[in-house]
């Protein structure tokens, strides 16, 4: 998904027009008057390997600035829990020791929900695939692991070997580790949305790379317009949707590759130890960003038709899959696909 504003190059011109830029630590905030009563605030921060952007409408500037600051503080707090780059994070401690007593409630919750997503998807979504992902990531550029190395790493995969409770997280096999790349960013976006809600911000759009959450409307009471991420980066977007209250996330093979042929990337089938080659992107609309994030990864791991059928069985969720041949497959309730079909289960 893409909606990120081009903030930095516009600062000088906007100042000349009477707009004001407010800067915090590593944060750029652009205040744009819409009329005498309402302004738009656009704030950006580099984080989570992408650019995180908040766009909101407000009639109370001080409250909006406070809400933006608190939302980014919440983002930083949660990144400190889920980062696998920080050896002091709870996730790093769990993966290093194989056990973690009294885990942060946020981590325990995301693990619990991830195990639910695993059951819901018949094992397609699997946070325990981390040993295989790390095997590919740890190679020299252009070098791939052997089949025997992959088989060995797969011995450490399986959520049935993860013991999870609010009091303790642990692995039954030495060498196991978890990845939250397919769910944590969505969880953090939802947490930022809760902060905005507490500060009585009703109209906003949060974007963190391919994860977007929207509430209310933009100026002139129009719904937020979100362009589906272009897998080929050609500037031609597969679709544009409108969000009033909900979230959308996109997963794709275009994000990170481990080989020049782009056949091995960061999304790996936990049963086979290889990256699926069916699609180039999968986008999912859901009630919140964590569900959209997890389901987008799940659908990408499936054949396009199977992914669409899977999502069509979930209440409040829709999807668009772009195949490697360029063909697009939509669920019945995707905004540009026609009337919504009946739903069966809760994601």
JONORHU-V560200 format. One record per residue. N is the residue number from 1. RES is the residue in one letter. PHI is phi in radians with two decimals (none if undefined). PSI is psi in degrees with one decimal (999 if undefined). NEAR is the number of other C-alpha atoms within 12 Angstrom. Layout:
BEGIN
n & res & phi & psi & near
N & RES & PHI & PSI & NEAR
N & RES & PHI & PSI & NEAR
END
This chain:
BEGIN
n & res & phi & psi & near
1 & X & none & 151.7 & 40
2 & X & -2.54 & 131.1 & 38
3 & X & -2.67 & 5.8 & 34
4 & X & -1.11 & 125.8 & 30
5 & X & -1.32 & 150.4 & 26
6 & X & -1.51 & 88.4 & 17
7 & X & -1.45 & -55.8 & 29
8 & X & -0.98 & -48.0 & 22
9 & X & -1.14 & -13.1 & 12
10 & X & -1.72 & -5.8 & 20
11 & X & -0.99 & -50.3 & 24
12 & X & -1.08 & -47.3 & 15
13 & X & -1.12 & -38.8 & 15
14 & X & -1.16 & -38.6 & 19
15 & X & -1.07 & -39.7 & 18
16 & X & -1.13 & -26.9 & 11
17 & X & -1.57 & 2.2 & 14
18 & X & 1.73 & 0.2 & 15
19 & X & -1.40 & 154.8 & 22
20 & X & -2.15 & 135.8 & 24
21 & X & -1.85 & 128.1 & 29
22 & X & -1.99 & 127.1 & 28
23 & X & -2.03 & 131.7 & 22
24 & X & -1.95 & -173.6 & 19
25 & X & -1.03 & 113.8 & 15
26 & X & 1.08 & 14.7 & 18
27 & X & -2.11 & 134.2 & 27
28 & X & -1.91 & 127.8 & 33
29 & X & -2.16 & 127.3 & 38
30 & X & -1.98 & 121.3 & 39
31 & X & -1.83 & 120.0 & 36
32 & X & -2.12 & 112.5 & 32
33 & X & -1.13 & 132.8 & 26
34 & X & -1.72 & -45.5 & 19
35 & X & -2.63 & -165.4 & 13
36 & X & -1.16 & -22.2 & 11
37 & X & -1.90 & -27.0 & 14
38 & X & -2.16 & 140.8 & 22
39 & X & -2.21 & 156.8 & 30
40 & X & -1.84 & 132.6 & 35
41 & X & -1.98 & 128.5 & 44
42 & X & -2.13 & 119.0 & 41
43 & X & -2.14 & 139.4 & 43
44 & X & -2.31 & 146.4 & 38
45 & X & -2.57 & 135.2 & 34
46 & X & -1.30 & 127.9 & 22
47 & X & -2.94 & 156.3 & 26
48 & X & 0.96 & 34.0 & 29
49 & X & 1.27 & 17.5 & 17
50 & X & -2.66 & -168.5 & 18
51 & X & -1.89 & 120.2 & 28
52 & X & -1.65 & 129.2 & 40
53 & X & -2.24 & 135.8 & 42
54 & X & -2.04 & 129.1 & 48
55 & X & -2.20 & 124.5 & 45
56 & X & -2.51 & 155.4 & 46
57 & X & -1.83 & 141.2 & 42
58 & X & -2.69 & 150.0 & 36
59 & X & -1.86 & -0.9 & 24
60 & X & -2.23 & 94.8 & 23
61 & X & -1.05 & -43.5 & 27
62 & X & -1.07 & -40.8 & 17
63 & X & -1.17 & -37.6 & 23
64 & X & -1.12 & -44.0 & 37
65 & X & -1.13 & -38.6 & 35
66 & X & -1.12 & -44.2 & 25
67 & X & -1.09 & -43.0 & 33
68 & X & -1.07 & -47.1 & 47
69 & X & -1.06 & -43.2 & 31
70 & X & -1.20 & -35.9 & 25
71 & X & -1.12 & -42.6 & 36
72 & X & -1.22 & -32.5 & 38
73 & X & -1.09 & -41.9 & 25
74 & X & -1.12 & -40.6 & 25
75 & X & -1.02 & -47.7 & 36
76 & X & -1.08 & -41.0 & 27
77 & X & -1.07 & -43.0 & 21
78 & X & -1.30 & -35.8 & 32
79 & X & -1.02 & -38.2 & 34
80 & X & -1.11 & -21.5 & 27
81 & X & -1.51 & -42.6 & 32
82 & X & -1.71 & -8.4 & 41
83 & X & -1.16 & 128.9 & 31
84 & X & -1.64 & 2.0 & 27
85 & X & -1.58 & -21.1 & 18
86 & X & -1.68 & 114.0 & 16
87 & X & -1.12 & -16.9 & 17
88 & X & -1.56 & -6.9 & 18
89 & X & -1.22 & 157.8 & 24
90 & X & -1.08 & -38.9 & 34
91 & X & -1.12 & -43.8 & 40
92 & X & -1.11 & -40.3 & 28
93 & X & -1.13 & -41.0 & 29
94 & X & -1.11 & -47.4 & 37
95 & X & -1.17 & -32.3 & 35
96 & X & -1.32 & -44.8 & 22
97 & X & -1.60 & -20.5 & 23
98 & X & 1.40 & 3.0 & 27
99 & X & -2.75 & 151.2 & 29
100 & X & -2.62 & 113.0 & 28
101 & X & -1.46 & 147.5 & 22
102 & X & 0.81 & 58.2 & 19
103 & X & -1.14 & 154.1 & 27
104 & X & -0.94 & 140.8 & 26
105 & X & -1.04 & -30.5 & 22
106 & X & -1.16 & -41.9 & 26
107 & X & -1.18 & -43.9 & 39
108 & X & -1.06 & -39.4 & 30
109 & X & -1.14 & -45.4 & 24
110 & X & -1.17 & -37.5 & 37
111 & X & -1.08 & -46.0 & 37
112 & X & -1.05 & -45.4 & 26
113 & X & -1.16 & -35.7 & 29
114 & X & -1.13 & -37.6 & 39
115 & X & -1.18 & -33.4 & 32
116 & X & -1.16 & -42.6 & 26
117 & X & -1.08 & -35.9 & 33
118 & X & -1.08 & -45.8 & 29
119 & X & -1.16 & -40.8 & 20
120 & X & -1.07 & -35.8 & 25
121 & X & -1.70 & 13.1 & 30
122 & X & 0.97 & 38.2 & 19
123 & X & 1.60 & -2.0 & 26
124 & X & -1.15 & -46.0 & 39
125 & X & -1.48 & 119.1 & 41
126 & X & -2.54 & 106.9 & 47
127 & X & -1.27 & -11.6 & 45
128 & X & -1.48 & 3.6 & 44
129 & X & -1.29 & -1.4 & 42
130 & X & -0.89 & -40.6 & 38
131 & X & -1.03 & -34.5 & 35
132 & X & -1.28 & -42.6 & 45
133 & X & -1.04 & -46.0 & 40
134 & X & -1.13 & -31.7 & 31
135 & X & -1.08 & -42.9 & 32
136 & X & -1.26 & -40.7 & 34
137 & X & -1.17 & -30.3 & 24
138 & X & -1.44 & 2.0 & 16
139 & X & -1.50 & 155.0 & 18
140 & X & -1.07 & 153.8 & 12
141 & X & -0.94 & 129.5 & 13
142 & X & 1.47 & -5.6 & 18
143 & X & -1.78 & 134.7 & 17
144 & X & -2.03 & 149.2 & 28
145 & X & -1.19 & 156.1 & 26
146 & X & -1.33 & 165.4 & 16
147 & X & -1.08 & -35.7 & 16
148 & X & -1.20 & -36.3 & 14
149 & X & -1.13 & -40.2 & 20
150 & X & -1.13 & -43.6 & 28
151 & X & -1.05 & -40.7 & 20
152 & X & -1.13 & -41.5 & 19
153 & X & -1.15 & -34.9 & 32
154 & X & -1.15 & -21.9 & 32
155 & X & -1.14 & -18.9 & 27
156 & X & -1.72 & 8.2 & 34
157 & X & -1.84 & 138.3 & 37
158 & X & 2.58 & 112.0 & 32
159 & X & -1.20 & -15.3 & 38
160 & X & -1.14 & -15.5 & 21
161 & X & -1.72 & 12.4 & 25
162 & X & -1.87 & 120.8 & 33
163 & X & -1.74 & 123.0 & 26
164 & X & -2.33 & 130.4 & 31
165 & X & -2.62 & 173.9 & 24
166 & X & -1.18 & -23.4 & 20
167 & X & -1.63 & -23.2 & 17
168 & X & -2.79 & 139.2 & 24
169 & X & -2.06 & 136.8 & 34
170 & X & -2.75 & 160.7 & 34
171 & X & -1.95 & 142.4 & 27
172 & X & -1.47 & -14.3 & 22
173 & X & -2.13 & 131.7 & 24
174 & X & -1.14 & 134.9 & 20
175 & X & 1.73 & -8.5 & 27
176 & X & -1.21 & 156.2 & 36
177 & X & -2.75 & 162.7 & 40
178 & X & -2.05 & 148.7 & 46
179 & X & -2.10 & 138.9 & 37
180 & X & -2.04 & 22.2 & 40
181 & X & -1.09 & -26.0 & 39
182 & X & -1.68 & 9.8 & 46
183 & X & -2.62 & -31.0 & 42
184 & X & -1.17 & -39.1 & 40
185 & X & -1.10 & -41.3 & 45
186 & X & -1.11 & -40.7 & 47
187 & X & -1.07 & -41.6 & 40
188 & X & -1.17 & -39.6 & 45
189 & X & -1.06 & -42.7 & 46
190 & X & -1.10 & -38.4 & 38
191 & X & -1.14 & -38.6 & 30
192 & X & -1.14 & -37.5 & 42
193 & X & -1.10 & -38.4 & 43
194 & X & -1.12 & -36.5 & 29
195 & X & -1.11 & -45.3 & 29
196 & X & -1.06 & -40.6 & 37
197 & X & -1.10 & -41.0 & 24
198 & X & -1.09 & -28.1 & 18
199 & X & -1.63 & 16.5 & 26
200 & X & 1.06 & 35.2 & 23
201 & X & -1.62 & 115.3 & 35
202 & X & -1.72 & -26.8 & 27
203 & X & -2.03 & 109.1 & 37
204 & X & -2.75 & 161.3 & 47
205 & X & -2.36 & 128.1 & 49
206 & X & -1.98 & 130.6 & 54
207 & X & -2.26 & 132.0 & 44
208 & X & -2.33 & 87.1 & 43
209 & X & 1.14 & -118.7 & 35
210 & X & -1.57 & 8.5 & 49
211 & X & -1.96 & 123.8 & 52
212 & X & -2.33 & 138.1 & 55
213 & X & -2.29 & 137.1 & 54
214 & X & -2.26 & 152.8 & 46
215 & X & -2.52 & 140.4 & 36
216 & X & 1.19 & -139.3 & 30
217 & X & -2.37 & 166.4 & 27
218 & X & -1.60 & -163.6 & 30
219 & X & -1.05 & 153.2 & 25
220 & X & 1.06 & 24.4 & 15
221 & X & 1.03 & 28.0 & 16
222 & X & -1.55 & 148.2 & 16
223 & X & -1.20 & 156.5 & 22
224 & X & -1.18 & 131.0 & 34
225 & X & -1.73 & 128.5 & 31
226 & X & -2.24 & 123.4 & 37
227 & X & -1.53 & 131.1 & 28
228 & X & -1.14 & 134.9 & 37
229 & X & -0.92 & 134.3 & 39
230 & X & -1.41 & 109.7 & 30
231 & X & -1.10 & -31.2 & 34
232 & X & -1.60 & -3.2 & 22
233 & X & 0.94 & 38.3 & 18
234 & X & -1.62 & -7.3 & 9
235 & X & 1.56 & -3.1 & 13
236 & X & -1.82 & 111.3 & 15
237 & X & -1.53 & 137.4 & 22
238 & X & -1.02 & -31.5 & 32
239 & X & -2.93 & 162.5 & 28
240 & X & -2.24 & 130.1 & 24
241 & X & -2.07 & 165.3 & 34
242 & X & -2.08 & 130.7 & 30
243 & X & -2.06 & 136.1 & 32
244 & X & -1.97 & -44.9 & 27
245 & X & -2.59 & 107.1 & 28
246 & X & 2.73 & -165.7 & 38
247 & X & -2.51 & 159.8 & 47
248 & X & -2.54 & 141.4 & 54
249 & X & -2.41 & 148.1 & 53
250 & X & -2.19 & 132.8 & 52
251 & X & -2.05 & 145.0 & 44
252 & X & -2.82 & 164.9 & 47
253 & X & -1.35 & -7.7 & 37
254 & X & -1.41 & -8.2 & 29
255 & X & -1.33 & -59.3 & 26
256 & X & -2.47 & 130.3 & 24
257 & X & -2.06 & 153.9 & 25
258 & X & -1.92 & -1.6 & 30
259 & X & -2.57 & 155.7 & 21
260 & X & -1.07 & -30.7 & 13
261 & X & -1.38 & -5.1 & 15
262 & X & 1.04 & 31.5 & 21
263 & X & -1.63 & -16.2 & 27
264 & X & -2.10 & 120.7 & 31
265 & X & -2.42 & -172.2 & 33
266 & X & -1.29 & -13.0 & 37
267 & X & -1.70 & 116.3 & 49
268 & X & -2.21 & 135.5 & 44
269 & X & -1.19 & 121.8 & 35
270 & X & -1.29 & -11.6 & 36
271 & X & -1.60 & -35.1 & 26
272 & X & -1.83 & -22.1 & 21
273 & X & 1.34 & 21.6 & 37
274 & X & -2.31 & 162.9 & 29
275 & X & -1.46 & 134.6 & 32
276 & X & -1.15 & 147.7 & 32
277 & X & -2.06 & 17.2 & 27
278 & X & -1.36 & -37.5 & 29
279 & X & -2.34 & 164.5 & 39
280 & X & -1.84 & -20.8 & 42
281 & X & -2.80 & 153.7 & 47
282 & X & -2.41 & 124.5 & 51
283 & X & -2.01 & 137.4 & 55
284 & X & -2.28 & 131.3 & 55
285 & X & -1.66 & 133.9 & 50
286 & X & -2.62 & 168.9 & 39
287 & X & -1.10 & -30.5 & 30
288 & X & -2.48 & 168.0 & 37
289 & X & -1.26 & -32.7 & 45
290 & X & -1.15 & -43.0 & 43
291 & X & -1.13 & -44.6 & 48
292 & X & -1.05 & -41.7 & 45
293 & X & -1.08 & -51.5 & 48
294 & X & -1.14 & -40.6 & 50
295 & X & -1.24 & -34.0 & 51
296 & X & -1.09 & -42.7 & 51
297 & X & -1.10 & -43.3 & 48
298 & X & -1.08 & -47.7 & 48
299 & X & -1.11 & -36.9 & 54
300 & X & -1.08 & -30.5 & 47
301 & X & -1.33 & -10.9 & 45
302 & X & -1.82 & 163.9 & 34
303 & X & -1.04 & 142.7 & 25
304 & X & -0.88 & -47.6 & 35
305 & X & -1.14 & -37.7 & 27
306 & X & -1.19 & -38.5 & 24
307 & X & -1.11 & -42.6 & 37
308 & X & -1.11 & -43.9 & 35
309 & X & -1.08 & -40.0 & 28
310 & X & -1.05 & -48.9 & 35
311 & X & -1.20 & -33.7 & 47
312 & X & -1.16 & -12.9 & 33
313 & X & -1.61 & 4.5 & 26
314 & X & -1.98 & 131.7 & 33
315 & X & -1.18 & 131.1 & 21
316 & X & 1.33 & 13.6 & 31
317 & X & -2.15 & 143.5 & 45
318 & X & -2.45 & 162.0 & 47
319 & X & -2.60 & 157.4 & 50
320 & X & -2.30 & 124.7 & 48
321 & X & -2.04 & 130.7 & 48
322 & X & -1.84 & 115.1 & 40
323 & X & -1.34 & 167.9 & 31
324 & X & -1.16 & -20.3 & 24
325 & X & -1.56 & 3.8 & 16
326 & X & 1.58 & -9.7 & 19
327 & X & -1.19 & 143.4 & 18
328 & X & -1.95 & 134.4 & 28
329 & X & -2.13 & 126.5 & 36
330 & X & -2.06 & 148.1 & 36
331 & X & -1.29 & 162.0 & 37
332 & X & -1.07 & -28.3 & 27
333 & X & -1.77 & 6.5 & 30
334 & X & -1.03 & 139.8 & 32
335 & X & -0.85 & -34.4 & 23
336 & X & -1.77 & 16.5 & 20
337 & X & -1.92 & -4.2 & 18
338 & X & 1.92 & -161.7 & 12
339 & X & -1.17 & 148.4 & 13
340 & X & -1.28 & 138.5 & 21
341 & X & -1.57 & 171.2 & 20
342 & X & -1.19 & 149.2 & 18
343 & X & -1.94 & 155.5 & 20
344 & X & -2.07 & -47.9 & 15
345 & X & -2.13 & 165.5 & 15
346 & X & -1.76 & 127.5 & 18
347 & X & -1.34 & 999 & 33
END
